[in-house]
């Protein structure tokens, strides 16, 4: 969708789309799953776990960080990443509201 078209939607709709777009690649899902499994901040370990180059992983980390799903702390020459609890809660709420808004009475096909 072109940048100019986004102005035709609410800020809330645009935010939801940003969150879901950031999750719209299997590498990003794998990164998030890995960070959650580690239960701590993750630095270079992501590159060792995924079949992607360092630069590709960096691009995916940037996309997740830009919307706030993950946050990173610089420690020397490394950046350690973890889930941003506030944005994770926002994503949880957005997903629950969207999914629960559908019911059998809405069924049309």
Order of alpha helices (4+ residues) and beta strands (2+ residues): alpha-alpha-alpha-alpha-beta-beta-alpha
